[in-house]
Amino acid sequence: GPVAETFRVIQGAVTEEYVRSTQGVFQFELSGDGGGTWYIDLKTKGGSAGFGKPPVTADVVMSMSSADFVKMFTEKLKPCMAFMPGKSSIKCDMMLTLGLEKML
């Protein structure tokens, strides 16, 4: 589905350089089609992304619908601007989000 496809793209975009410069772990709690817990690990050597809980504790946890997640990544929206009140809850460390934005 679109969520898995988006994570495949992210996994392909993860480089040592991003991992070194970002040093953050993002967890996504997605609702709706293809939802569940997904993660992007930009802290552990090599980095990784995929379904399930991250291998280490997440620095940022974002909750949103899977449709919004896919939209956020495909349209390269600024991550913290994608969270409109009422649509999702977010615990957002701005520096980490800026690091994630750079990756996009």
Secondary structure, 3 states (H helix, E strand, C coil): CHHHHHHHHHHHHCCHHHHHHHCEEEEEEEECCCCEEEEEEECCCCCEEEECCCCCCCCEEEEEEHHHHHHHHHCCCCHHHCCCCCCCEEECCHHHHHHHHHHC
